[in-house]
Amino acid sequence: MLDILGLLFEVLFLAAGVYLYLFAIGKITFADARTQEQASRFREKNASWLRILALGMTAIMSINVLVHLMQLLR
């Protein structure tokens, strides 16, 4: 049971990394114009390190999920 819960958290962190990457490259949009403008300004200032952080998080969590699945199926 605890293994499944750990895998669930790893998948959630993987999804967060993918979401951050999509936000960093501008694929995530917002319905509210003011929020969209604030997000665009934030992205312009922080896109380079945010992209690197998101890619790193996605890579690490992908490996963690893969290893965890291999352990569960063994």
ABEGO torsion letter per residue (X at the ends): XAAAAAAAAAAAAAAAAAAAAAAAAGABBBABAAAAAAAAAAAAAAAAAAAAAAAAAAAAAAAAAAAAAAAAAX
